[in-house]
């Protein structure tokens, strides 16, 4: 059995760019634009940054919206890739991926699908790539319950209502504090 291209090129997310960005650790590319990195960690870093910049930060955050763009010539067209991602994350293909845990599992699922091999990159290297990517983009901390991108179903009207509620609660708290200090005198 031959070594999967993603492993041989240290490109776990199977990034293809023509022309290639000036990624840290980029050593070249294949004629089709498939990037080659010096280490799997640097390849993972690039993959996480790409995932955040091209998709998550723009609200493209469901398997059905990410994968047709991520893999337009492969499994992205027939829905098999999106279904694979959803199954791995135990979500539907239309569920937004916004929590740190979901984003981590999304990356692992993409790597699994692209390589065809379970654990083709050790979690330690994948995590190091994630931490390096966090220095460049706003990926959520894996040790917290952070989210990224817009809240699903959030509208301007809902944001206004939350603001009004928060201002009302703040006003009530200040009024209560005023009464409390008045009674203390």
C-alpha positions as YAML, in Angstrom:
chain: A
units: angstrom
residues:
- id: 1
  name: UNK
  ca: [0.00, 0.00, 0.00]
- id: 2
  name: UNK
  ca: [1.37, 3.41, -0.92]
- id: 3
  name: UNK
  ca: [1.66, 6.34, 1.48]
- id: 4
  name: UNK
  ca: [-1.29, 8.75, 1.19]
- id: 5
  name: UNK
  ca: [-0.39, 12.04, -0.50]
- id: 6
  name: UNK
  ca: [-1.44, 14.06, 2.56]
- id: 7
  name: UNK
  ca: [1.12, 12.18, 4.67]
- id: 8
  name: UNK
  ca: [3.90, 12.20, 2.06]
- id: 9
  name: UNK
  ca: [3.57, 15.99, 1.62]
- id: 10
  name: UNK
  ca: [2.96, 16.88, 5.30]
- id: 11
  name: UNK
  ca: [-0.31, 18.45, 4.16]
- id: 12
  name: UNK
  ca: [-2.92, 16.80, 6.41]
- id: 13
  name: UNK
  ca: [-5.78, 19.11, 5.34]
- id: 14
  name: UNK
  ca: [-4.98, 18.48, 1.63]
- id: 15
  name: UNK
  ca: [-4.65, 22.18, 0.85]
- id: 16
  name: UNK
  ca: [-4.51, 23.08, -2.83]
- id: 17
  name: UNK
  ca: [-3.64, 26.63, -3.82]
- id: 18
  name: UNK
  ca: [-2.60, 28.16, -7.12]
- id: 19
  name: UNK
  ca: [-0.67, 30.33, -6.51]
- id: 20
  name: UNK
  ca: [0.28, 29.22, -3.02]
- id: 21
  name: UNK
  ca: [0.18, 31.63, -0.09]
- id: 22
  name: UNK
  ca: [3.49, 32.18, 1.72]
- id: 23
  name: UNK
  ca: [2.75, 29.60, 4.42]
- id: 24
  name: UNK
  ca: [5.23, 28.93, 7.22]
- id: 25
  name: UNK
  ca: [7.09, 25.74, 6.30]
- id: 26
  name: UNK
  ca: [5.90, 25.62, 2.69]
- id: 27
  name: UNK
  ca: [8.56, 23.88, 0.58]
- id: 28
  name: UNK
  ca: [6.73, 23.64, -2.74]
- id: 29
  name: UNK
  ca: [3.68, 22.28, -4.48]
- id: 30
  name: UNK
  ca: [2.60, 19.63, -6.94]
- id: 31
  name: UNK
  ca: [1.62, 20.71, -10.50]
- id: 32
  name: UNK
  ca: [-2.07, 20.71, -9.46]
- id: 33
  name: UNK
  ca: [-1.33, 23.12, -6.57]
- id: 34
  name: UNK
  ca: [-1.29, 20.47, -3.81]
- id: 35
  name: UNK
  ca: [0.95, 22.07, -1.17]
- id: 36
  name: UNK
  ca: [4.07, 20.45, 0.33]
- id: 37
  name: UNK
  ca: [5.21, 21.35, 3.86]
- id: 38
  name: UNK
  ca: [8.41, 20.68, 5.79]
- id: 39
  name: UNK
  ca: [6.53, 19.20, 8.76]
- id: 40
  name: UNK
  ca: [3.04, 17.91, 9.44]
- id: 41
  name: UNK
  ca: [2.76, 20.53, 12.22]
- id: 42
  name: UNK
  ca: [3.27, 23.39, 9.74]
- id: 43
  name: UNK
  ca: [0.86, 21.73, 7.34]
- id: 44
  name: UNK
  ca: [-1.71, 21.45, 10.13]
- id: 45
  name: UNK
  ca: [-1.12, 25.11, 11.07]
- id: 46
  name: UNK
  ca: [-1.90, 26.14, 7.49]
- id: 47
  name: UNK
  ca: [-4.96, 23.90, 7.43]
- id: 48
  name: UNK
  ca: [-6.39, 25.38, 10.63]
- id: 49
  name: UNK
  ca: [-5.76, 28.94, 9.44]
- id: 50
  name: UNK
  ca: [-7.38, 28.18, 6.08]
- id: 51
  name: UNK
  ca: [-10.38, 26.56, 7.78]
- id: 52
  name: UNK
  ca: [-10.87, 29.64, 9.95]
- id: 53
  name: UNK
  ca: [-10.21, 32.35, 7.34]
- id: 54
  name: UNK
  ca: [-11.99, 30.84, 4.36]
- id: 55
  name: UNK
  ca: [-14.97, 29.31, 6.14]
- id: 56
  name: UNK
  ca: [-15.66, 29.67, 9.86]
- id: 57
  name: UNK
  ca: [-14.99, 33.41, 10.19]
- id: 58
  name: UNK
  ca: [-17.39, 34.03, 7.29]
- id: 59
  name: UNK
  ca: [-20.25, 32.00, 8.75]
- id: 60
  name: UNK
  ca: [-19.64, 29.10, 6.36]
- id: 61
  name: UNK
  ca: [-19.93, 26.60, 9.16]
- id: 62
  name: UNK
  ca: [-22.02, 23.56, 8.30]
- id: 63
  name: UNK
  ca: [-20.83, 20.43, 6.51]
- id: 64
  name: UNK
  ca: [-23.20, 21.29, 3.64]
- id: 65
  name: UNK
  ca: [-21.72, 24.77, 3.22]
- id: 66
  name: UNK
  ca: [-18.05, 24.02, 3.93]
- id: 67
  name: UNK
  ca: [-17.39, 20.85, 1.93]
- id: 68
  name: UNK
  ca: [-18.70, 21.82, -1.54]
- id: 69
  name: UNK
  ca: [-16.24, 24.75, -1.45]
- id: 70
  name: UNK
  ca: [-13.46, 22.85, 0.33]
- id: 71
  name: UNK
  ca: [-13.55, 19.90, -2.07]
- id: 72
  name: UNK
  ca: [-15.41, 21.04, -5.20]
- id: 73
  name: UNK
  ca: [-13.89, 18.35, -7.43]
- id: 74
  name: UNK
  ca: [-14.03, 15.47, -4.97]
- id: 75
  name: UNK
  ca: [-16.52, 14.15, -2.47]
- id: 76
  name: UNK
  ca: [-17.97, 17.62, -2.07]
- id: 77
  name: UNK
  ca: [-20.23, 17.29, -5.09]
- id: 78
  name: UNK
  ca: [-22.28, 14.23, -4.21]
- id: 79
  name: UNK
  ca: [-22.64, 14.92, -0.50]
- id: 80
  name: UNK
  ca: [-20.64, 11.89, 0.66]
- id: 81
  name: UNK
  ca: [-17.92, 14.08, 2.20]
- id: 82
  name: UNK
  ca: [-20.47, 16.29, 4.03]
- id: 83
  name: UNK
  ca: [-22.26, 13.19, 5.32]
- id: 84
  name: UNK
  ca: [-18.96, 11.72, 6.49]
- id: 85
  name: UNK
  ca: [-18.13, 14.93, 8.41]
- id: 86
  name: UNK
  ca: [-21.61, 15.08, 9.97]
- id: 87
  name: UNK
  ca: [-21.43, 11.43, 11.01]
- id: 88
  name: UNK
  ca: [-17.99, 11.92, 12.61]
- id: 89
  name: UNK
  ca: [-19.25, 14.95, 14.55]
- id: 90
  name: UNK
  ca: [-22.61, 13.31, 15.38]
- id: 91
  name: UNK
  ca: [-24.52, 16.24, 13.85]
- id: 92
  name: UNK
  ca: [-26.69, 16.80, 10.77]
- id: 93
  name: UNK
  ca: [-25.16, 18.17, 7.59]
- id: 94
  name: UNK
  ca: [-26.91, 21.50, 8.29]
- id: 95
  name: UNK
  ca: [-25.78, 21.89, 11.91]
- id: 96
  name: UNK
  ca: [-23.45, 24.87, 12.46]
- id: 97
  name: UNK
  ca: [-19.96, 23.94, 13.68]
- id: 98
  name: UNK
  ca: [-19.09, 26.66, 16.17]
- id: 99
  name: UNK
  ca: [-17.71, 25.22, 19.41]
- id: 100
  name: UNK
  ca: [-14.04, 24.53, 20.02]
- id: 101
  name: UNK
  ca: [-14.71, 20.80, 20.32]
- id: 102
  name: UNK
  ca: [-16.68, 20.73, 17.06]
- id: 103
  name: UNK
  ca: [-13.96, 22.65, 15.22]
- id: 104
  name: UNK
  ca: [-11.30, 20.26, 16.51]
- id: 105
  name: UNK
  ca: [-13.37, 17.25, 15.43]
- id: 106
  name: UNK
  ca: [-14.07, 18.90, 12.06]
- id: 107
  name: UNK
  ca: [-10.33, 19.18, 11.45]
- id: 108
  name: UNK
  ca: [-9.77, 15.57, 12.46]
- id: 109
  name: UNK
  ca: [-12.62, 14.41, 10.22]
- id: 110
  name: UNK
  ca: [-11.29, 16.37, 7.21]
- id: 111
  name: UNK
  ca: [-7.85, 14.87, 7.76]
- id: 112
  name: UNK
  ca: [-9.34, 11.36, 8.03]
- id: 113
  name: UNK
  ca: [-11.39, 11.78, 4.86]
- id: 114
  name: UNK
  ca: [-8.54, 13.32, 2.87]
- id: 115
  name: UNK
  ca: [-5.91, 10.75, 3.90]
- id: 116
  name: UNK
  ca: [-8.14, 7.72, 4.01]
- id: 117
  name: UNK
  ca: [-6.26, 6.72, 7.17]
- id: 118
  name: UNK
  ca: [-7.32, 6.99, 10.81]
- id: 119
  name: UNK
  ca: [-4.89, 9.12, 12.87]
- id: 120
  name: UNK
  ca: [-2.68, 9.95, 9.88]
- id: 121
  name: UNK
  ca: [-1.19, 12.79, 11.93]
- id: 122
  name: UNK
  ca: [-0.59, 12.32, 15.67]
- id: 123
  name: UNK
  ca: [-2.87, 14.46, 17.85]
- id: 124
  name: UNK
  ca: [0.21, 16.09, 19.41]
- id: 125
  name: UNK
  ca: [1.29, 17.47, 16.02]
- id: 126
  name: UNK
  ca: [-2.26, 18.45, 15.12]
- id: 127
  name: UNK
  ca: [-2.63, 20.25, 18.46]
- id: 128
  name: UNK
  ca: [0.70, 22.04, 17.99]
- id: 129
  name: UNK
  ca: [-0.50, 23.19, 14.55]
- id: 130
  name: UNK
  ca: [-3.75, 24.40, 16.14]
- id: 131
  name: UNK
  ca: [-1.87, 26.38, 18.80]
- id: 132
  name: UNK
  ca: [0.40, 27.92, 16.18]
- id: 133
  name: UNK
  ca: [-2.68, 28.85, 14.11]
- id: 134
  name: UNK
  ca: [-4.21, 30.54, 17.19]
- id: 135
  name: UNK
  ca: [-1.31, 33.00, 17.11]
- id: 136
  name: UNK
  ca: [-2.58, 34.11, 13.70]
- id: 137
  name: UNK
  ca: [-6.38, 33.69, 13.80]
- id: 138
  name: UNK
  ca: [-9.11, 33.63, 16.45]
- id: 139
  name: UNK
  ca: [-9.66, 29.91, 16.81]
- id: 140
  name: UNK
  ca: [-11.33, 29.18, 20.16]
- id: 141
  name: UNK
  ca: [-9.32, 27.79, 23.05]
- id: 142
  name: UNK
  ca: [-9.76, 24.03, 23.18]
- id: 143
  name: UNK
  ca: [-9.76, 24.11, 26.99]
- id: 144
  name: UNK
  ca: [-12.78, 26.42, 27.08]
- id: 145
  name: UNK
  ca: [-16.29, 26.35, 25.68]
- id: 146
  name: UNK
  ca: [-15.55, 29.13, 23.19]
- id: 147
  name: UNK
  ca: [-17.30, 29.53, 19.86]
- id: 148
  name: UNK
  ca: [-16.35, 31.07, 16.55]
- id: 149
  name: UNK
  ca: [-18.38, 32.94, 13.97]
- id: 150
  name: UNK
  ca: [-21.96, 34.12, 14.15]
- id: 151
  name: UNK
  ca: [-24.46, 32.52, 16.49]
- id: 152
  name: UNK
  ca: [-26.79, 30.30, 14.44]
- id: 153
  name: UNK
  ca: [-30.13, 31.97, 13.77]
- id: 154
  name: UNK
  ca: [-28.95, 35.29, 15.17]
- id: 155
  name: UNK
  ca: [-30.65, 38.29, 13.59]
- id: 156
  name: UNK
  ca: [-30.38, 42.03, 14.11]
- id: 157
  name: UNK
  ca: [-33.75, 41.89, 15.88]
- id: 158
  name: UNK
  ca: [-32.50, 39.25, 18.34]
- id: 159
  name: UNK
  ca: [-29.34, 41.28, 18.97]
- id: 160
  name: UNK
  ca: [-31.48, 44.39, 19.68]
- id: 161
  name: UNK
  ca: [-33.66, 42.44, 22.12]
- id: 162
  name: UNK
  ca: [-30.56, 41.13, 23.95]
- id: 163
  name: UNK
  ca: [-29.16, 44.65, 24.15]
- id: 164
  name: UNK
  ca: [-32.44, 46.01, 25.54]
- id: 165
  name: UNK
  ca: [-32.60, 43.21, 28.12]
- id: 166
  name: UNK
  ca: [-28.99, 43.80, 29.17]
- id: 167
  name: UNK
  ca: [-29.55, 47.56, 29.47]
- id: 168
  name: UNK
  ca: [-32.74, 46.96, 31.47]
- id: 169
  name: UNK
  ca: [-30.97, 44.58, 33.84]
- id: 170
  name: UNK
  ca: [-28.09, 47.04, 34.23]
- id: 171
  name: UNK
  ca: [-30.59, 49.82, 35.00]
- id: 172
  name: UNK
  ca: [-32.35, 47.66, 37.58]
- id: 173
  name: UNK
  ca: [-29.06, 46.76, 39.20]
- id: 174
  name: UNK
  ca: [-28.03, 50.40, 39.43]
- id: 175
  name: UNK
  ca: [-31.44, 51.37, 40.83]
- id: 176
  name: UNK
  ca: [-31.15, 48.60, 43.44]
- id: 177
  name: UNK
  ca: [-27.66, 49.77, 44.36]
- id: 178
  name: UNK
  ca: [-28.93, 53.34, 44.73]
- id: 179
  name: UNK
  ca: [-31.75, 52.22, 47.03]
- id: 180
  name: UNK
  ca: [-29.39, 50.05, 49.04]
- id: 181
  name: UNK
  ca: [-26.90, 52.90, 49.58]
- id: 182
  name: UNK
  ca: [-29.75, 55.30, 50.43]
- id: 183
  name: UNK
  ca: [-31.05, 52.90, 53.09]
- id: 184
  name: UNK
  ca: [-27.53, 52.45, 54.53]
- id: 185
  name: UNK
  ca: [-27.31, 56.18, 55.38]
...
